[in-house]
Amino acid sequence: MAEGDAELLLLMSNGGAQSETAWNEFYNRHVRYVHGACIRAFLPILRPQQIEELVQDTFIRAFQKANTFTSAPALDTAGQRKAVRAWLGAISENLAHDYYREQPKVDFVDDEALETYAAQPANDDLDPGSERLNLFEAAWATLNDREQQVLRTTAFWSKPGAKNQRLPNKVMEDL
């Protein structure tokens, strides 16, 4: 079998008969490292089961993207190993970020800000008899259930004042 990690990745990306053997060798060389790195980096924010999934997803993505790995041709075996492990670390970090991109943002408010918010005068447009509220309710009633769901979801994920907003991919798929 190939000695260098770059060679293993090349064999994996070619998809030939040696692809599976290269994959097994690559996985066995790096799984303990990736697992340990994920525990150190993400255990405070991910459950142990999520860490296991992250490690597996990292290797799946590495297999899928093996052809994108590049390293300096002059690197020795130890240098290649460091470059590959840095690449695997970047993959796992991106996957962890992807997990949190799907989660709604939670803003924590201190007591002082909460009191300031509570002390603000009520918006007259939300009074049950206001003209704007009546117009909104009449317009809302003309929408079908799907249109209402799309608007609710968009409003939930919107960030007032932010430019170029986009719904997370998972949310868009569910719509």
C-alpha positions in Angstrom: 0.0 0.0 0.0 1.1 3.6 -0.5 3.2 5.1 2.1 2.2 8.8 2.0 -1.1 10.2 3.0 -1.2 12.3 -0.2 -0.9 9.1 -2.2 -3.7 7.5 -0.3 -5.9 10.5 -1.0 -5.0 10.3 -4.7 -6.0 6.6 -4.8 -9.2 7.4 -3.0 -10.1 10.1 -5.4 -9.4 7.9 -8.4 -12.2 5.5 -7.3 -10.5 2.4 -8.7 -10.1 -1.0 -7.2 -7.5 0.3 -4.7 -9.9 3.1 -3.5 -11.4 1.0 -0.7 -8.0 -0.3 0.5 -6.6 3.2 0.5 -9.7 4.4 2.4 -9.2 1.8 5.1 -5.6 2.6 5.5 -6.3 6.4 5.6 -9.1 6.0 8.1 -7.0 3.7 10.4 -4.1 6.2 10.3 -6.1 9.2 11.3 -9.3 8.2 13.2 -7.8 8.4 16.7 -6.2 11.8 16.0 -9.5 13.2 14.5 -11.5 11.8 17.4 -9.2 13.3 20.0 -9.1 16.6 18.2 -12.9 16.7 18.0 -13.2 15.9 21.7 -10.8 18.6 22.7 -12.4 21.2 20.4 -16.1 20.4 20.6 -16.9 18.4 23.8 -17.9 21.5 25.7 -20.6 22.3 23.1 -21.4 18.8 21.6 -22.7 15.7 23.2 -20.5 12.5 22.9 -22.8 11.0 20.4 -22.5 14.2 18.3 -18.7 14.0 18.5 -18.9 10.4 17.1 -21.1 11.6 14.3 -18.8 14.5 13.6 -15.8 12.2 13.3 -17.6 9.9 10.9 -18.9 12.8 8.9 -15.4 14.2 8.7 -14.1 11.0 7.1 -17.1 10.8 4.8 -16.4 14.3 3.6 -12.7 13.6 3.3 -13.4 10.6 1.1 -15.8 12.7 -1.1 -13.4 15.6 -1.4 -10.1 13.6 -1.6 -9.4 15.1 -5.0 -9.3 18.6 -3.4 -6.4 17.9 -1.1 -3.2 19.7 -2.1 0.2 19.7 -0.4 3.7 20.7 -1.3 5.3 17.9 -3.3 8.5 18.2 -1.3 7.0 17.3 2.0 8.2 14.2 3.7 5.9 11.6 5.3 5.7 13.5 8.6 5.0 16.8 6.7 2.3 15.1 4.7 0.7 13.7 7.9 0.6 17.2 9.4 -0.9 18.7 6.3 -3.5 16.0 6.1 -4.4 16.3 9.7 -4.8 20.1 9.4 -7.1 19.5 6.4 -9.1 16.9 8.4 -9.3 19.4 11.3 -10.6 22.1 8.9 -13.2 19.7 7.6 -14.4 18.8 11.1 -14.5 22.4 12.2 -16.6 23.4 9.1 -19.0 20.5 9.7 -19.4 21.6 13.4 -20.2 25.1 12.2 -22.7 23.7 9.7 -24.4 22.0 12.5 -24.8 25.3 14.4 -25.8 27.2 11.3 -29.0 25.1 11.3 -29.9 26.2 14.8 -31.8 29.3 15.6 -29.8 32.1 17.1 -30.5 32.8 20.8 -29.8 36.2 22.2 -29.3 36.4 26.0 -30.5 39.7 27.5 -29.3 41.0 30.9 -31.8 42.3 33.5 -31.1 45.9 32.7 -31.8 45.5 29.0 -35.0 43.6 29.8 -36.2 46.3 32.1 -35.5 48.9 29.4 -37.4 46.9 26.9 -40.4 46.4 29.3 -40.5 50.1 30.0 -41.0 51.0 26.3 -44.4 52.2 25.4 -46.7 49.8 23.7 -47.1 50.0 19.9 -50.6 51.4 19.1 -50.6 49.5 15.8 -51.0 46.3 17.7 -54.1 47.3 19.6 -57.0 45.0 18.6 -58.9 47.8 17.0 -56.1 49.5 15.1 -56.5 50.0 11.4 -53.1 48.6 10.5 -53.8 45.4 12.4 -57.2 45.0 10.8 -55.6 45.4 7.3 -52.9 42.9 8.1 -55.4 40.3 9.3 -57.5 40.8 6.2 -54.5 40.4 3.9 -53.3 37.3 5.9 -56.7 35.6 5.5 -56.2 35.8 1.7 -53.1 33.6 1.9 -53.2 29.8 1.8 -51.5 27.7 4.5 -48.3 27.2 2.5 -47.9 30.9 1.9 -48.5 31.7 5.5 -45.9 29.0 6.5 -43.3 30.5 4.2 -43.9 34.0 5.6 -43.8 32.8 9.2 -40.5 30.9 8.6 -38.9 33.8 6.8 -39.9 36.2 9.6 -38.5 33.7 12.2 -35.1 33.6 10.5 -34.9 37.2 9.5 -32.3 39.5 11.0 -33.5 43.1 11.0 -30.9 45.4 9.4 -28.7 42.6 8.0 -28.0 42.6 4.3 -28.1 39.6 1.9 -30.1 37.3 4.2 -30.7 33.7 3.3 -32.5 30.9 4.9 -30.4 27.9 6.0 -30.4 25.1 3.5 -32.2 22.7 5.9 -35.0 25.2 6.5 -35.4 25.8 2.7 -35.5 22.0 2.1 -38.3 21.7 4.7 -40.3 24.4 3.0 
